[in-house]
Amino acid sequence: MNIIFRKTNPRQRVRGNKTMGRIALVVIFLCLAAINYAATAVLPYTGIYTAYYQGLLFLGTVWSAILLVAIGYKQGWARVILIVFLLGFVAVQLVFLPDVIQRYPNFWENCLRIVLLHWVAHIGAAIYLLVSVDIRWLLRGGINE
């Protein structure tokens, strides 16, 4: 019973590292920009939605950069918006996928791996932003400001 109500020692808390948080933000941006560039290989398969999809990829890269910079400047709201944005981008791509697979049977062999990698990168970045101690510590500011 004593274990449940025991107060934790402040020295035993897990602390993040601000430098690792900043490095993680740069790595997340580079990965998202690279996978968005790789997703341009899917453009010939999107048919009449080519310009729309290309615009989504460009805007996705720009807004992820803007929100990651805002996270670097300790704006906590930017982290929440970026998580919703990344997961929403995957949902928007799910709208295109059935039409593309129905019209192009060779899509399975050529570009499906890129689309799956694109989804994994966006979902992975969202999960990392959600659970990372370093990002939360960077947003908090820490003791030694």
C-alpha positions as CSV (number, residue, x, y, z in Angstrom):
1,M,0.0,0.0,0.0
2,N,2.9,2.3,0.8
3,I,4.3,1.9,-2.8
4,I,1.1,3.3,-4.4
5,F,1.0,6.5,-2.4
6,R,4.8,7.1,-2.2
7,K,6.0,10.4,-3.6
8,T,8.6,10.2,-6.3
9,N,11.9,11.9,-5.7
10,P,12.4,14.7,-8.2
11,R,15.9,13.4,-9.0
12,Q,14.4,10.1,-10.2
13,R,12.2,11.7,-12.8
14,V,13.0,11.0,-16.4
15,R,14.4,14.2,-18.0
16,G,14.6,14.9,-21.6
17,N,17.4,16.5,-23.4
18,K,16.8,19.8,-25.3
19,T,19.6,19.2,-27.8
20,M,18.3,15.7,-28.6
21,G,14.8,17.3,-29.0
22,R,16.2,19.8,-31.5
23,I,18.1,17.1,-33.4
24,A,14.9,15.0,-33.5
25,L,13.0,17.9,-35.0
26,V,15.5,18.2,-37.8
27,V,15.6,14.5,-38.4
28,I,11.8,14.4,-38.6
29,F,11.7,17.2,-41.1
30,L,14.4,15.6,-43.3
31,C,12.6,12.3,-43.2
32,L,9.2,13.8,-44.1
33,A,10.7,16.0,-46.8
34,A,12.5,13.0,-48.3
35,I,9.4,10.7,-48.2
36,N,7.2,13.5,-49.7
37,Y,9.8,13.8,-52.5
38,A,9.8,10.0,-53.0
39,A,6.0,10.1,-53.2
40,T,6.2,12.1,-56.4
41,A,6.9,8.7,-58.1
42,V,3.2,8.0,-57.5
43,L,2.0,11.1,-59.5
44,P,1.5,9.3,-62.8
45,Y,-0.9,6.9,-61.1
46,T,-3.1,9.6,-59.6
47,G,-4.8,10.4,-62.9
48,I,-7.0,13.5,-62.8
49,Y,-5.8,14.2,-59.3
50,T,-2.2,14.8,-60.2
51,A,-2.1,18.5,-59.6
52,Y,-4.1,18.1,-56.4
53,Y,-1.8,15.4,-55.0
54,Q,1.3,17.3,-56.0
55,G,0.0,20.3,-54.2
56,L,-0.8,18.2,-51.1
57,L,2.8,16.9,-51.1
58,F,4.2,20.4,-51.4
59,L,2.0,21.9,-48.8
60,G,2.6,19.0,-46.5
61,T,6.4,19.6,-46.7
62,V,6.0,23.4,-46.1
63,W,3.5,23.1,-43.2
64,S,5.5,20.4,-41.5
65,A,8.5,22.7,-41.7
66,I,6.6,25.6,-40.3
67,L,5.1,23.6,-37.4
68,L,8.4,22.0,-36.6
69,V,10.0,25.4,-36.4
70,A,7.1,26.5,-34.1
71,I,7.8,23.5,-31.9
72,G,11.5,24.5,-31.8
73,Y,10.3,27.9,-30.5
74,K,8.4,26.2,-27.7
75,Q,4.9,26.6,-29.1
76,G,3.0,23.6,-27.6
77,W,0.0,24.0,-29.8
78,A,2.1,23.3,-32.9
79,R,2.9,19.8,-31.7
80,V,-0.8,18.9,-31.5
81,I,-1.6,20.5,-34.8
82,L,1.3,18.7,-36.5
83,I,0.2,15.3,-35.1
84,V,-3.3,15.9,-36.4
85,F,-1.9,17.1,-39.7
86,L,0.3,14.0,-40.2
87,L,-2.5,11.6,-39.4
88,G,-4.9,13.6,-41.6
89,F,-2.5,13.5,-44.5
90,V,-2.6,9.7,-44.3
91,A,-6.4,9.7,-44.2
92,V,-6.5,12.0,-47.3
93,Q,-4.2,9.5,-49.2
94,L,-6.6,6.7,-48.3
95,V,-9.2,8.5,-50.3
96,F,-7.0,8.3,-53.5
97,L,-5.9,4.7,-53.0
98,P,-9.0,2.7,-54.1
99,D,-9.4,4.6,-57.3
100,V,-5.7,4.3,-58.1
101,I,-5.6,0.5,-57.5
102,Q,-8.8,0.0,-59.5
103,R,-7.5,1.9,-62.6
104,Y,-3.8,0.7,-62.5
105,P,-3.3,-3.0,-61.7
106,N,0.5,-2.6,-61.9
107,F,0.4,-0.1,-59.1
108,W,0.9,-3.0,-56.7
109,E,4.3,-3.8,-58.1
110,N,5.6,-0.3,-58.8
111,C,4.5,2.2,-56.2
112,L,2.6,0.6,-53.4
113,R,5.8,0.2,-51.3
114,I,6.4,4.0,-51.6
115,V,2.9,4.7,-50.4
116,L,3.2,2.3,-47.5
117,L,6.5,3.8,-46.6
118,H,4.9,7.3,-46.8
119,W,2.2,6.2,-44.4
120,V,4.6,4.6,-42.0
121,A,6.8,7.7,-41.9
122,H,3.9,10.0,-41.2
123,I,2.3,7.7,-38.6
124,G,5.8,7.1,-37.0
125,A,6.5,10.8,-36.8
126,A,3.1,11.5,-35.2
127,I,3.7,8.8,-32.6
128,Y,7.2,10.0,-31.9
129,L,5.9,13.6,-31.4
130,L,3.3,12.3,-29.1
131,V,5.5,10.2,-26.8
132,S,8.9,11.7,-27.0
133,V,10.3,12.9,-23.7
134,D,12.9,15.1,-25.5
135,I,10.2,17.0,-27.4
136,R,8.1,17.5,-24.3
137,W,11.2,18.7,-22.4
138,L,12.1,21.1,-25.3
139,L,8.6,22.5,-25.2
140,R,8.6,22.8,-21.4
141,G,11.9,24.7,-21.4
142,G,13.5,22.9,-18.5
143,I,15.0,24.3,-15.4
144,N,18.1,26.0,-16.8
145,E,16.6,28.4,-19.4
